[in-house]
Amino acid sequence: MSSHVFHILAQKGSAVITVQANDPIVRVATTLAQHNIGGAPVLGPDGQLIGLVSEREIVRALSEHSTNISTLTAKDIMAKNISTATPDDSIYDIACRMTYSRNRHVPVLENGKLVGLVSIGDIVKLRAENAEQEARELQDYVTGSDHAAVQPPNETPSMQCEVKQS
């Protein structure tokens, strides 16, 4: 089964924690900490996506600006050239983009509007759930009634075949 971004958004919802371009870094860090998230899309004055700020950018800013960090805003440190996705994009493609760009968050846009955010954690969760479901289905296929190739454990096979009469 090929999963798409809309599968993740259906599970987690489309609410996105965002920050504004002029939010001070301390407010951005507080927002990330309060919501236990690693990154947030940055919106410009018109509400359009202009970048993404993550823990990585905050750490880099702290390293480069140390005591002056409190004078910086989200716009000053955000990643500007970010990958985006659409709800119809495949999870595999998004995972590849994350791997090659070394980013753990991809904003999801539909008709230019921010409708979600996919994190690497979301992808891992979906892939694990899909793997568990597939394993259960295979086990049911092998041990289930009507088409069992192997008898379930602790059950002895019947030595008699039922003959159905019409």
GUMARVEX-317182 format. One record per atom (N, C-alpha, C): x, y, z; residue in three letters. Coordinates in steps of 0.05 Angstrom, whole numbers, plus 5000, padded with zeros to 4 digits. Layout:
<sites>
XYZALA...
</sites>
This chain:
<sites>
501749765000MET500050005000MET501850255000MET501250434982SER502750684981SER501350894998SER502650995018SER501451195035SER502051475024SER500251655030HIS500551935021HIS500352115045HIS501152365041VAL501152565062VAL498452595075VAL496352575059PHE493652605070PHE492952395091PHE494252155089HIS493951945110HIS494952045137HIS497252185137ILE498352285162ILE496552515172ILE495752695155LEU494052915163LEU491352825174LEU490352605163ALA487752495173ALA488052395201ALA490452285208GLN490952185235GLN491452405255GLN493252585247LYS494152795266LYS492553045265LYS491053085244GLY489553335240GLY491153535225GLY489853745218SER491253945201SER491954195217SER491554195243ALA492354435259ALA495354445259ALA496354685254VAL499254725253VAL500054945272VAL501954895289ILE503055105307ILE505055265289ILE504555525287THR506155695271THR507355915288THR509356055277VAL510356295289VAL510356515268VAL510356755277GLN510356985259GLN513257075254GLN513657195231ALA516357275222ALA517757455243ALA516157635255ASN517457825274ASN517457725303ASN516657475308ASP516757375335ASP519657355345ASP520257455369PRO522957425380PRO523657135384PRO526257075382ILE527156795384ILE526356675410ILE526356825432VAL525556715458VAL522556625456VAL520856775443ARG518056695440ARG517856445422ARG519456435402VAL519456195384VAL520355945400VAL522455975415ALA523455745431ALA521355665452ALA519955855464THR517855795483THR515555645470THR514855735446THR512655605431THR513355315425THR515855265416LEU516654995410LEU516554825435LEU517654935457ALA517754785482ALA514954725493ALA513154925493GLN510454895503GLN508854675489GLN509354655463HIS507854465446HIS509454205442HIS511854195453ASN513453955451ASN513953875421ASN514654075406ILE515154035377ILE517954135370ILE519054035348GLY521754105340GLY521954325320GLY519754405308GLY519854615288GLY517154725282GLY517154965271ALA514555095264ALA514955265239ALA512855255222PRO512855435198PRO512855725207PRO514155895192VAL514156175197VAL512356315176VAL510556475186LEU508656605169LEU509256905167LEU509057015143GLY509457305139GLY506957455147GLY507057725144PRO504857895152PRO502257825137PRO502457715113ASP500057645098ASP499057355104ASP500357225123GLY499556955130GLY500656735113GLY502356805094GLN503556615075GLN506156495088GLN506656245081LEU509056105090LEU511556245078LEU513456315095ILE515856445085ILE518356285094ILE518056095112GLY520355945121GLY519555755143GLY521655635156LEU521255445177LEU523455485198LEU522655495223VAL524655515244VAL524555265261VAL526855155266SER527054905282SER529154935304SER529354735320GLU531354735341GLU534054785330GLU534554665306ARG537254695294ARG537954995289ARG535955145278GLU536555425273GLU536955585299GLU535455505319ILE535755645345ILE538555585356ILE539455345355VAL542055275365VAL544255415349VAL543955415323ARG545855555306ARG545955855312ARG543655975316ALA543556265323ALA544956305350ALA544456135369LEU545656165395LEU548756145393LEU549655955376SER552555925372SER553756165359SER552356285339GLU553456505324GLU553056775338GLU550956815353HIS550257075364HIS550357085394HIS550656865407SER550756835437SER549057045452SER550357245463THR548857425481THR546957615466THR547257635440ASN545457805424ASN543057655413ASN542757405420ILE540557245409ILE537857365414ILE537557495437SER534857605443SER533957835425SER535857935408THR535058145389THR534158035363THR534357775359LEU533657645333LEU530757555333LEU529657545309THR526857455305THR526857195289THR524557075286ALA524256825271ALA525256865242ALA524657095231LYS525457165203LYS528457165201LYS529857245222ASP532857265221ASP534256995220ASP532956795231ILE534356535233ILE533056305217ILE530656355207MET529156135194MET530556025169MET529955775163ALA530755655138ALA528855765117ALA529955865095LYS528255995075LYS527555815052LYS529455665042ASN528955495019ASN528255215029ASN525655185036ILE524754935048ILE523154775028ILE523254515031SER521554335015SER518754355026SER516854345008THR514054325017THR512754085004THR510454015013ALA509053775002ALA506153854997ALA504753684983THR501953704979THR500653464992THR498053464998PRO496853235010PRO497052974993PRO497353004967ASP497452774950ASP500352664946ASP502352794957ASP505052694955ASP505352434970ASP507052264960SER507552004973SER509352044998SER508851875018ILE510551885042ILE513351815035ILE513751625016TYR516451555008TYR517951794997TYR516651954980ASP517952184968ASP518652394990ASP516852435009ILE517352625030ILE519652525047ILE519752275053ALA521952165069ALA524652205055ALA524652165029CYS527052205013CYS527952495014CYS526052685011ARG526652965012ARG527853035040ARG526652925061MET527652985088MET530452885091MET530952645081THR533652525083THR535752685069THR535152755044TYR537152905028TYR537453195036TYR535353315046SER535653595055SER536353615084SER536353395098ARG537053385127ARG535153555143ARG532653565135ASN530553705150ASN528553495161ASN527453555184ARG525653365197ARG522753455196ARG522253685182HIS519553785180HIS518953885151HIS516653815141VAL515853915115VAL512954025117VAL512754285111PRO510054405111PRO508454295087PRO505854265091VAL504054165071VAL502354395061VAL502454445035LEU500854665023LEU498854555004LEU496554685004GLU494454614985GLU493354884974GLU493654914948ASN492955164935ASN494355404948ASN496855364955GLY498455574967GLY497955634996GLY496155485008LYS495455525036LYS496555305054LYS497655375077LEU498755185095LEU496455015107LEU496554755103VAL494354575113VAL495454365132VAL498054355136GLY499154155154GLY502154165155GLY503253995172LEU506153975175LEU506753685180LEU508553565165VAL509353285169VAL512153285180VAL512453135202SER515153105214SER516152815209SER518652785213ILE519852515209ILE518552325229ILE517752425253GLY516452255272GLY513752155262GLY512252325247ASP509752245236ASP510052025216ASP512252045200ILE512751845179ILE513551575192ILE515251585212VAL516051345226VAL513551205239VAL511851365252LYS509451255264LYS507651125244LYS507151255221LEU505451135201LEU506650885189LEU509250885184ARG510550645173ARG510450415193ARG510850475219ALA510650265239ALA507850145241ALA505850325240GLU503050225241GLU502450055216GLU503350145193ASN502849995169ASN504249715170ASN506649705180ALA508149455183ALA506649265202ALA505749375224GLU504249205243GLU501649095231GLU500249265216GLN497749185204GLN498348965183GLN500349005167GLU501048805147GLU501848535160GLU503348555182ALA504148305196ALA501648165207ALA499748315218ARG497248185228ARG495648065205ARG495448205183GLU494048095160GLU495247845149GLU497947835148LEU499347595139LEU498947365158LEU499047435184GLN498647225204GLN495747115202GLN493847295199ASP491047205196ASP490747035171ASP492047115150TYR491946955125TYR493046675129TYR495246655143VAL496546395146VAL495046225167VAL494046355188THR492846195210THR489846205210THR488646385194GLY485746425195GLY484146195184GLY481646195189SER479845985178SER479446025149SER478645815135ASP478045815107ASP480445805089ASP482745905098HIS485045895080HIS487645855095HIS487545705117ALA489945665133ALA491745455120ALA494145535115ALA496145335106ALA497445195129ALA497445325152VAL498645215176VAL496545235198VAL496345035215GLN494445045237GLN495545235258GLN493745385271PRO494645565292PRO495845395315PRO497645515330PRO498845375353PRO496745265372PRO497345045385ASN495644925406ASN493044815394ASN492844785369GLU490444655357GLU491344415342GLU490044195346THR490743955332THR489043935306THR490343865285PRO488843845260PRO486843615261PRO484543665249SER482543465247SER483343255227SER482943005233MET483642785215MET481342725196MET479142855200GLN476942795182GLN476243045166GLN475642995141CYS474743205124CYS471743215124CYS470643445125GLU467843475122GLU467043465093GLU465043305088VAL464043295060VAL461343435060VAL461143635044LYS458643775043LYS456843645022LYS454443595030GLN452543475011GLN450743695001GLN450043664976SER448243864965SER445443754963SER
</sites>
